[in-house]
Amino acid sequence: MKRLAPSLLSADFGRLKEEIQAVEAAGADYLHIDVMDGHFVPNITFGPTMVEAIRKISCLPLDVHLMIQNPDPFVPAFAEAGADILAVHLEVCPHLNRTVNLIREHAAVPAVVLNPSASLFLLDQILEDVDMVMLMSVNPGFGGQKFIPNSIQKIKDLKAMITARDLNVDIEVDGGVTPDNVEAVCRAGADVIVAGSAVFKTADYRETIRIFREKMGNC
């Protein structure tokens, strides 16, 4: 089953509780939380305290994307705050197996993230150890960017890798996914779709999510 994860980066922070409740009522599967430190990416957003506050508002799985340098010291805090999924970037984890094991030890689902320019070959020694791979279809750091077209082929290639190894690994796609391209993204092999401004910048979240689901269901 394809899943939709509205990204809170595009929500109205002044009405965050209402925004979360609205997308949950509209049928979201996950809540996607982008954690940025101002170093790995040129922006600063949420910390563990915010994740803890969101956990009190919603029962949806919290899909926490750590766009931070040296994530290991922060894994326990985010897991204890209520993160269900913790995704880390390959580029900032010199001992990636250790990081993945640390995430599992704290009862969260481990995921790894590849930026648009990162090769799938980087997954060769870690793919069996994770539950999800997130492919960035924009360069991370800001919401509202346009989908990078060659991401479609990258999704297909990753799906082929997973199938060839007979693994149960989800593919998550994050960046620039809209109702206009989500069907192609899903057909390429995506299991989880992150949508920020494509949901939160519309007038009717329920109708927007209905359209997403209809097109995702065609795959």
C-alpha positions as protocol buffer text, in pm:
chain_id: "A"
residue {
  index: 1
  type: MET
  ca { x: 0 y: 0 z: 0 }
}
residue {
  index: 2
  type: LYS
  ca { x: 132 y: 343 z: -96 }
}
residue {
  index: 3
  type: ARG
  ca { x: 157 y: 590 z: 191 }
}
residue {
  index: 4
  type: LEU
  ca { x: 143 y: 969 z: 202 }
}
residue {
  index: 5
  type: ALA
  ca { x: 353 y: 1172 z: 447 }
}
residue {
  index: 6
  type: PRO
  ca { x: 268 y: 1545 z: 456 }
}
residue {
  index: 7
  type: SER
  ca { x: 580 y: 1743 z: 544 }
}
residue {
  index: 8
  type: LEU
  ca { x: 531 y: 1980 z: 835 }
}
residue {
  index: 9
  type: LEU
  ca { x: 804 y: 2205 z: 696 }
}
residue {
  index: 10
  type: SER
  ca { x: 534 y: 2361 z: 476 }
}
residue {
  index: 11
  type: ALA
  ca { x: 270 y: 2389 z: 750 }
}
residue {
  index: 12
  type: ASP
  ca { x: 172 y: 2711 z: 924 }
}
residue {
  index: 13
  type: PHE
  ca { x: 387 y: 2693 z: 1239 }
}
residue {
  index: 14
  type: GLY
  ca { x: 161 y: 2941 z: 1413 }
}
residue {
  index: 15
  type: ARG
  ca { x: -126 y: 2692 z: 1380 }
}
residue {
  index: 16
  type: LEU
  ca { x: 73 y: 2372 z: 1394 }
}
residue {
  index: 17
  type: LYS
  ca { x: -169 y: 2177 z: 1613 }
}
residue {
  index: 18
  type: GLU
  ca { x: -461 y: 2261 z: 1382 }
}
residue {
  index: 19
  type: GLU
  ca { x: -253 y: 2181 z: 1072 }
}
residue {
  index: 20
  type: ILE
  ca { x: -156 y: 1839 z: 1210 }
}
residue {
  index: 21
  type: GLN
  ca { x: -511 y: 1757 z: 1309 }
}
residue {
  index: 22
  type: ALA
  ca { x: -636 y: 1866 z: 966 }
}
residue {
  index: 23
  type: VAL
  ca { x: -404 y: 1643 z: 762 }
}
residue {
  index: 24
  type: GLU
  ca { x: -462 y: 1353 z: 1000 }
}
residue {
  index: 25
  type: ALA
  ca { x: -839 y: 1389 z: 957 }
}
residue {
  index: 26
  type: ALA
  ca { x: -787 y: 1419 z: 580 }
}
residue {
  index: 27
  type: GLY
  ca { x: -620 y: 1076 z: 566 }
}
residue {
  index: 28
  type: ALA
  ca { x: -244 y: 1122 z: 597 }
}
residue {
  index: 29
  type: ASP
  ca { x: -49 y: 805 z: 677 }
}
residue {
  index: 30
  type: TYR
  ca { x: 264 y: 958 z: 833 }
}
residue {
  index: 31
  type: LEU
  ca { x: 378 y: 1300 z: 947 }
}
residue {
  index: 32
  type: HIS
  ca { x: 712 y: 1395 z: 792 }
}
residue {
  index: 33
  type: ILE
  ca { x: 935 y: 1609 z: 1014 }
}
residue {
  index: 34
  type: ASP
  ca { x: 1241 y: 1776 z: 863 }
}
residue {
  index: 35
  type: VAL
  ca { x: 1515 y: 1840 z: 1118 }
}
residue {
  index: 36
  type: MET
  ca { x: 1776 y: 2088 z: 991 }
}
residue {
  index: 37
  type: ASP
  ca { x: 2080 y: 2216 z: 1177 }
}
residue {
  index: 38
  type: GLY
  ca { x: 2201 y: 2507 z: 962 }
}
residue {
  index: 39
  type: HIS
  ca { x: 2524 y: 2320 z: 883 }
}
residue {
  index: 40
  type: PHE
  ca { x: 2444 y: 2016 z: 670 }
}
residue {
  index: 41
  type: VAL
  ca { x: 2169 y: 2222 z: 504 }
}
residue {
  index: 42
  type: PRO
  ca { x: 2127 y: 2602 z: 503 }
}
residue {
  index: 43
  type: ASN
  ca { x: 1822 y: 2614 z: 729 }
}
residue {
  index: 44
  type: ILE
  ca { x: 1724 y: 2550 z: 1092 }
}
residue {
  index: 45
  type: THR
  ca { x: 1397 y: 2385 z: 1195 }
}
residue {
  index: 46
  type: PHE
  ca { x: 1281 y: 2136 z: 1460 }
}
residue {
  index: 47
  type: GLY
  ca { x: 1449 y: 1967 z: 1755 }
}
residue {
  index: 48
  type: PRO
  ca { x: 1351 y: 1679 z: 1986 }
}
residue {
  index: 49
  type: THR
  ca { x: 1129 y: 1905 z: 2196 }
}
residue {
  index: 50
  type: MET
  ca { x: 913 y: 1983 z: 1893 }
}
residue {
  index: 51
  type: VAL
  ca { x: 892 y: 1614 z: 1804 }
}
residue {
  index: 52
  type: GLU
  ca { x: 778 y: 1543 z: 2160 }
}
residue {
  index: 53
  type: ALA
  ca { x: 509 y: 1810 z: 2129 }
}
residue {
  index: 54
  type: ILE
  ca { x: 390 y: 1669 z: 1795 }
}
residue {
  index: 55
  type: ARG
  ca { x: 379 y: 1319 z: 1944 }
}
residue {
  index: 56
  type: LYS
  ca { x: 128 y: 1446 z: 2203 }
}
residue {
  index: 57
  type: ILE
  ca { x: -97 y: 1583 z: 1928 }
}
residue {
  index: 58
  type: SER
  ca { x: -102 y: 1294 z: 1681 }
}
residue {
  index: 59
  type: CYS
  ca { x: -108 y: 915 z: 1680 }
}
residue {
  index: 60
  type: LEU
  ca { x: 31 y: 899 z: 1326 }
}
residue {
  index: 61
  type: PRO
  ca { x: 378 y: 753 z: 1276 }
}
residue {
  index: 62
  type: LEU
  ca { x: 639 y: 1030 z: 1292 }
}
residue {
  index: 63
  type: ASP
  ca { x: 881 y: 1009 z: 999 }
}
residue {
  index: 64
  type: VAL
  ca { x: 1180 y: 1214 z: 1118 }
}
residue {
  index: 65
  type: HIS
  ca { x: 1436 y: 1318 z: 857 }
}
residue {
  index: 66
  type: LEU
  ca { x: 1765 y: 1417 z: 1023 }
}
residue {
  index: 67
  type: MET
  ca { x: 1939 y: 1667 z: 794 }
}
residue {
  index: 68
  type: ILE
  ca { x: 2213 y: 1724 z: 1050 }
}
residue {
  index: 69
  type: GLN
  ca { x: 2585 y: 1672 z: 1092 }
}
residue {
  index: 70
  type: ASN
  ca { x: 2687 y: 1387 z: 1322 }
}
residue {
  index: 71
  type: PRO
  ca { x: 2338 y: 1252 z: 1400 }
}
residue {
  index: 72
  type: ASP
  ca { x: 2447 y: 976 z: 1642 }
}
residue {
  index: 73
  type: PRO
  ca { x: 2439 y: 1187 z: 1962 }
}
residue {
  index: 74
  type: PHE
  ca { x: 2083 y: 1298 z: 1879 }
}
residue {
  index: 75
  type: VAL
  ca { x: 1932 y: 960 z: 1791 }
}
residue {
  index: 76
  type: PRO
  ca { x: 1836 y: 870 z: 2152 }
}
residue {
  index: 77
  type: ALA
  ca { x: 1668 y: 1208 z: 2211 }
}
residue {
  index: 78
  type: PHE
  ca { x: 1461 y: 1194 z: 1892 }
}
residue {
  index: 79
  type: ALA
  ca { x: 1362 y: 832 z: 1954 }
}
residue {
  index: 80
  type: GLU
  ca { x: 1261 y: 906 z: 2312 }
}
residue {
  index: 81
  type: ALA
  ca { x: 1066 y: 1211 z: 2190 }
}
residue {
  index: 82
  type: GLY
  ca { x: 847 y: 982 z: 1980 }
}
residue {
  index: 83
  type: ALA
  ca { x: 1010 y: 940 z: 1639 }
}
residue {
  index: 84
  type: ASP
  ca { x: 892 y: 617 z: 1475 }
}
residue {
  index: 85
  type: ILE
  ca { x: 1124 y: 641 z: 1174 }
}
residue {
  index: 86
  type: LEU
  ca { x: 1469 y: 803 z: 1183 }
}
residue {
  index: 87
  type: ALA
  ca { x: 1632 y: 876 z: 848 }
}
residue {
  index: 88
  type: VAL
  ca { x: 1999 y: 975 z: 827 }
}
residue {
  index: 89
  type: HIS
  ca { x: 2210 y: 1093 z: 536 }
}
residue {
  index: 90
  type: LEU
  ca { x: 2489 y: 864 z: 419 }
}
residue {
  index: 91
  type: GLU
  ca { x: 2726 y: 1159 z: 377 }
}
residue {
  index: 92
  type: VAL
  ca { x: 2735 y: 1245 z: 748 }
}
residue {
  index: 93
  type: CYS
  ca { x: 2762 y: 894 z: 895 }
}
residue {
  index: 94
  type: PRO
  ca { x: 3124 y: 770 z: 880 }
}
residue {
  index: 95
  type: HIS
  ca { x: 3017 y: 455 z: 1068 }
}
residue {
  index: 96
  type: LEU
  ca { x: 2680 y: 400 z: 907 }
}
residue {
  index: 97
  type: ASN
  ca { x: 2622 y: 47 z: 1039 }
}
residue {
  index: 98
  type: ARG
  ca { x: 2676 y: 178 z: 1391 }
}
residue {
  index: 99
  type: THR
  ca { x: 2424 y: 455 z: 1332 }
}
residue {
  index: 100
  type: VAL
  ca { x: 2165 y: 215 z: 1191 }
}
residue {
  index: 101
  type: ASN
  ca { x: 2212 y: -20 z: 1486 }
}
residue {
  index: 102
  type: LEU
  ca { x: 2180 y: 272 z: 1727 }
}
residue {
  index: 103
  type: ILE
  ca { x: 1846 y: 365 z: 1572 }
}
residue {
  index: 104
  type: ARG
  ca { x: 1721 y: 8 z: 1609 }
}
residue {
  index: 105
  type: GLU
  ca { x: 1845 y: -11 z: 1969 }
}
residue {
  index: 106
  type: HIS
  ca { x: 1620 y: 286 z: 2046 }
}
residue {
  index: 107
  type: ALA
  ca { x: 1317 y: 113 z: 1895 }
}
residue {
  index: 108
  type: ALA
  ca { x: 1290 y: 331 z: 1584 }
}
residue {
  index: 109
  type: VAL
  ca { x: 1286 y: 223 z: 1219 }
}
residue {
  index: 110
  type: PRO
  ca { x: 1619 y: 299 z: 1047 }
}
residue {
  index: 111
  type: ALA
  ca { x: 1625 y: 467 z: 707 }
}
residue {
  index: 112
  type: VAL
  ca { x: 1906 y: 611 z: 498 }
}
residue {
  index: 113
  type: VAL
  ca { x: 1884 y: 910 z: 266 }
}
residue {
  index: 114
  type: LEU
  ca { x: 2049 y: 980 z: -68 }
}
residue {
  index: 115
  type: ASN
  ca { x: 2078 y: 1330 z: -208 }
}
residue {
  index: 116
  type: PRO
  ca { x: 2006 y: 1379 z: -581 }
}
residue {
  index: 117
  type: SER
  ca { x: 2374 y: 1356 z: -680 }
}
residue {
  index: 118
  type: ALA
  ca { x: 2450 y: 1053 z: -461 }
}
residue {
  index: 119
  type: SER
  ca { x: 2498 y: 720 z: -639 }
}
residue {
  index: 120
  type: LEU
  ca { x: 2292 y: 413 z: -554 }
}
residue {
  index: 121
  type: PHE
  ca { x: 2623 y: 224 z: -525 }
}
residue {
  index: 122
  type: LEU
  ca { x: 2659 y: 385 z: -182 }
}
residue {
  index: 123
  type: LEU
  ca { x: 2379 y: 156 z: -64 }
}
residue {
  index: 124
  type: ASP
  ca { x: 2562 y: -163 z: -158 }
}
residue {
  index: 125
  type: GLN
  ca { x: 2680 y: -253 z: 195 }
}
residue {
  index: 126
  type: ILE
  ca { x: 2384 y: -114 z: 393 }
}
residue {
  index: 127
  type: LEU
  ca { x: 2069 y: -199 z: 196 }
}
residue {
  index: 128
  type: GLU
  ca { x: 2009 y: -525 z: 385 }
}
residue {
  index: 129
  type: ASP
  ca { x: 2030 y: -344 z: 720 }
}
residue {
  index: 130
  type: VAL
  ca { x: 1764 y: -77 z: 673 }
}
residue {
  index: 131
  type: ASP
  ca { x: 1387 y: -74 z: 643 }
}
residue {
  index: 132
  type: MET
  ca { x: 1361 y: 226 z: 412 }
}
residue {
  index: 133
  type: VAL
  ca { x: 1565 y: 433 z: 168 }
}
residue {
  index: 134
  type: MET
  ca { x: 1466 y: 793 z: 112 }
}
residue {
  index: 135
  type: LEU
  ca { x: 1558 y: 939 z: -226 }
}
residue {
  index: 136
  type: MET
  ca { x: 1573 y: 1316 z: -233 }
}
residue {
  index: 137
  type: SER
  ca { x: 1417 y: 1446 z: -554 }
}
residue {
  index: 138
  type: VAL
  ca { x: 1527 y: 1801 z: -472 }
}
residue {
  index: 139
  type: ASN
  ca { x: 1838 y: 1930 z: -300 }
}
residue {
  index: 140
  type: PRO
  ca { x: 1758 y: 1934 z: 73 }
}
residue {
  index: 141
  type: GLY
  ca { x: 1715 y: 2244 z: 285 }
}
residue {
  index: 142
  type: PHE
  ca { x: 1404 y: 2421 z: 161 }
}
residue {
  index: 143
  type: GLY
  ca { x: 1046 y: 2334 z: 75 }
}
residue {
  index: 144
  type: GLY
  ca { x: 864 y: 2426 z: -244 }
}
residue {
  index: 145
  type: GLN
  ca { x: 1135 y: 2317 z: -489 }
}
residue {
  index: 146
  type: LYS
  ca { x: 1072 y: 2156 z: -827 }
}
residue {
  index: 147
  type: PHE
  ca { x: 1105 y: 1781 z: -875 }
}
residue {
  index: 148
  type: ILE
  ca { x: 1431 y: 1676 z: -1043 }
}
residue {
  index: 149
  type: PRO
  ca { x: 1316 y: 1470 z: -1347 }
}
residue {
  index: 150
  type: ASN
  ca { x: 1596 y: 1211 z: -1349 }
}
residue {
  index: 151
  type: SER
  ca { x: 1480 y: 1101 z: -1003 }
}
residue {
  index: 152
  type: ILE
  ca { x: 1230 y: 876 z: -1181 }
}
residue {
  index: 153
  type: GLN
  ca { x: 1505 y: 658 z: -1327 }
}
residue {
  index: 154
  type: LYS
  ca { x: 1684 y: 652 z: -992 }
}
residue {
  index: 155
  type: ILE
  ca { x: 1368 y: 523 z: -823 }
}
residue {
  index: 156
  type: LYS
  ca { x: 1337 y: 251 z: -1088 }
}
residue {
  index: 157
  type: ASP
  ca { x: 1700 y: 150 z: -1043 }
}
residue {
  index: 158
  type: LEU
  ca { x: 1666 y: 134 z: -664 }
}
residue {
  index: 159
  type: LYS
  ca { x: 1350 y: -74 z: -695 }
}
residue {
  index: 160
  type: ALA
  ca { x: 1539 y: -315 z: -919 }
}
residue {
  index: 161
  type: MET
  ca { x: 1820 y: -343 z: -660 }
}
residue {
  index: 162
  type: ILE
  ca { x: 1572 y: -420 z: -383 }
}
residue {
  index: 163
  type: THR
  ca { x: 1387 y: -677 z: -595 }
}
residue {
  index: 164
  type: ALA
  ca { x: 1709 y: -847 z: -708 }
}
residue {
  index: 165
  type: ARG
  ca { x: 1812 y: -895 z: -344 }
}
residue {
  index: 166
  type: ASP
  ca { x: 1463 y: -1006 z: -241 }
}
residue {
  index: 167
  type: LEU
  ca { x: 1446 y: -743 z: 34 }
}
residue {
  index: 168
  type: ASN
  ca { x: 1154 y: -582 z: 211 }
}
residue {
  index: 169
  type: VAL
  ca { x: 1277 y: -222 z: 194 }
}
residue {
  index: 170
  type: ASP
  ca { x: 1048 y: 72 z: 131 }
}
residue {
  index: 171
  type: ILE
  ca { x: 1138 y: 355 z: -105 }
}
residue {
  index: 172
  type: GLU
  ca { x: 1044 y: 703 z: 14 }
}
residue {
  index: 173
  type: VAL
  ca { x: 1060 y: 1000 z: -225 }
}
residue {
  index: 174
  type: ASP
  ca { x: 1094 y: 1350 z: -87 }
}
residue {
  index: 175
  type: GLY
  ca { x: 1086 y: 1674 z: -283 }
}
residue {
  index: 176
  type: GLY
  ca { x: 866 y: 1836 z: -541 }
}
residue {
  index: 177
  type: VAL
  ca { x: 606 y: 1558 z: -559 }
}
residue {
  index: 178
  type: THR
  ca { x: 265 y: 1689 z: -663 }
}
residue {
  index: 179
  type: PRO
  ca { x: -63 y: 1542 z: -791 }
}
residue {
  index: 180
  type: ASP
  ca { x: 75 y: 1602 z: -1141 }
}
residue {
  index: 181
  type: ASN
  ca { x: 376 y: 1371 z: -1104 }
}
residue {
  index: 182
  type: VAL
  ca { x: 290 y: 1139 z: -814 }
}
residue {
  index: 183
  type: GLU
  ca { x: 156 y: 864 z: -1040 }
}
residue {
  index: 184
  type: ALA
  ca { x: 484 y: 847 z: -1231 }
}
residue {
  index: 185
  type: VAL
  ca { x: 678 y: 846 z: -904 }
}
residue {
  index: 186
  type: CYS
  ca { x: 470 y: 558 z: -767 }
}
residue {
  index: 187
  type: ARG
  ca { x: 487 y: 361 z: -1092 }
}
residue {
  index: 188
  type: ALA
  ca { x: 865 y: 391 z: -1075 }
}
residue {
  index: 189
  type: GLY
  ca { x: 859 y: 209 z: -740 }
}
residue {
  index: 190
  type: ALA
  ca { x: 799 y: 459 z: -458 }
}
residue {
  index: 191
  type: ASP
  ca { x: 615 y: 331 z: -152 }
}
residue {
  index: 192
  type: VAL
  ca { x: 607 y: 647 z: 62 }
}
residue {
  index: 193
  type: ILE
  ca { x: 545 y: 994 z: -80 }
}
residue {
  index: 194
  type: VAL
  ca { x: 647 y: 1308 z: 106 }
}
residue {
  index: 195
  type: ALA
  ca { x: 441 y: 1613 z: 7 }
}
residue {
  index: 196
  type: GLY
  ca { x: 486 y: 1952 z: 168 }
}
residue {
  index: 197
  type: SER
  ca { x: 365 y: 2258 z: -16 }
}
residue {
  index: 198
  type: ALA
  ca { x: 161 y: 2032 z: -248 }
}
residue {
  index: 199
  type: VAL
  ca { x: -63 y: 1968 z: 54 }
}
residue {
  index: 200
  type: PHE
  ca { x: -21 y: 2259 z: 294 }
}
residue {
  index: 201
  type: LYS
  ca { x: -39 y: 2533 z: 31 }
}
residue {
  index: 202
  type: THR
  ca { x: -381 y: 2417 z: -90 }
}
residue {
  index: 203
  type: ALA
  ca { x: -719 y: 2534 z: 34 }
}
residue {
  index: 204
  type: ASP
  ca { x: -871 y: 2193 z: 101 }
}
residue {
  index: 205
  type: TYR
  ca { x: -637 y: 1931 z: 252 }
}
residue {
  index: 206
  type: ARG
  ca { x: -899 y: 1658 z: 239 }
}
residue {
  index: 207
  type: GLU
  ca { x: -957 y: 1705 z: -134 }
}
residue {
  index: 208
  type: THR
  ca { x: -585 y: 1734 z: -205 }
}
residue {
  index: 209
  type: ILE
  ca { x: -508 y: 1413 z: -18 }
}
residue {
  index: 210
  type: ARG
  ca { x: -801 y: 1242 z: -193 }
}
residue {
  index: 211
  type: ILE
  ca { x: -649 y: 1334 z: -529 }
}
residue {
  index: 212
  type: PHE
  ca { x: -306 y: 1211 z: -418 }
}
residue {
  index: 213
  type: ARG
  ca { x: -457 y: 882 z: -303 }
}
residue {
  index: 214
  type: GLU
  ca { x: -654 y: 835 z: -622 }
}
residue {
  index: 215
  type: LYS
  ca { x: -342 y: 879 z: -836 }
}
residue {
  index: 216
  type: MET
  ca { x: -126 y: 670 z: -603 }
}
residue {
  index: 217
  type: GLY
  ca { x: -388 y: 396 z: -621 }
}
residue {
  index: 218
  type: ASN
  ca { x: -350 y: 378 z: -999 }
}
residue {
  index: 219
  type: CYS
  ca { x: 2 y: 238 z: -962 }
}
